[in-house]
Amino acid sequence: METEQATSPSPEAVDSVVKLYNAIHAAFPRAVAQFNSKRGTAHAVCSLLASVNDATYLQTYEFNALEKLDPKIIPFVVFKLVNNTAQNLWAVDVYHALEKDPVYRANVDGGLQRQRSQIVELNFQRNKLAEERIRDWDNYCWENRFTVLPSSTPAARSTSNCSRWGLGGFYYQLLHEIIFGRKMGAAMIQKPVEYEEWWLFFNDIDHDQAPEYIPNAFDRSIYRSSDIEVTCLNMAASQQWAF
């Protein structure tokens, strides 16, 4: 039997997860409220089915509604796993349904307690790496006056990026590349409009409805199509901006 000590995440990992959650909650309180509402509904239904050993709870409408929020809720799910309760251990299944990067998936051969600890620790390492890359990206943009936008891979949690971004920032460009794998390709941008669209996305909209920018004829007259369509992964390979 696994002991509590053997399966507890480190205090540093717990502190990192809690700080990220609090930062996101301060920036996007409606997003957190939406997650908690859908999680509560899904947990009620899934707990009932799981109590009779019915694994079909993973295919329920309620569980699917939670999944549709996709990677932007991963920090919320990990935060739930900080508290070791039977109710919160259910979040292990939610996490594995959302996390596509094998680097950050726990070993499912271990028990739920061990998976819980692994998930918290893995996201602690991801948070540290994200902070380092975001700091480098900030410096790069300042030094180059935002003339060239370096890229990131989808492994980056867009939520952690956007919680750092204000109306005067350029994070929506980075978020666009992370989610859609290409530059926006916009010759002119109304920053208040972009900010509002991404703010609404993080607070109210499912992940598959992220605001994609479609270049128009004027954009294409300024930029070559190859400049617009270059992928994050290609740029990350040459500039080492991958998370």
Beta strands, then each sheet from edge to edge (+ up, - down):
end
